[in-house]
Amino acid sequence: MKFEYLPMEIAEALAKLANVTDKETIEDATGALYDIKAICENRYNSEYWRTFWKVLEALTSCTESED
């Protein structure tokens, strides 16, 4: 699977969409996204994890086009 965005980029984009500015919350979200990315990288895990990652990347892409 090719990853278009880093977990930190996705966390920042989601925080922007949710109006979250707390640095600790964004860091926690980044950590969770690294875990999800690791799940996606394991080919034995369900495809729905990779689909979910693509949805998160699409949301990230939307926030970039708003800038």
Beta strands, then each sheet from edge to edge (+ up, - down):
end
